[in-house]
Amino acid sequence: MKKVFLWWLIAGSKGGENRGRIILELNKRPYNANKLAEKLSLDYKTIRHHIGVLKENNLVKSTGEKYGALYFLSDEMEKNYNVFLSMWEEFKEE
């Protein structure tokens, strides 16, 4: 996973900060979309949208279906979590 790709997905696109916050939370433990919405004080539909973007880009995976689906970081994201953290720290300094 390239740092440039993460910069584009998190810092270079609308909603990237919310995607970064989701990644941070999913690194701690799996969540369903409703619990993530509560935890991050975001609308459920907003969470679903960003989870969809993260899944599409292979950063998040899920188990279960629809409302009960639990979301986890993908194996690729877990392997590159330190790359994400490095980028996130730079992003948050701006």
Beta strands, then each sheet from edge to edge (+ up, - down):
strand 1: 60-63
strand 2: 70-73
sheet 1: 1+ 2-
end
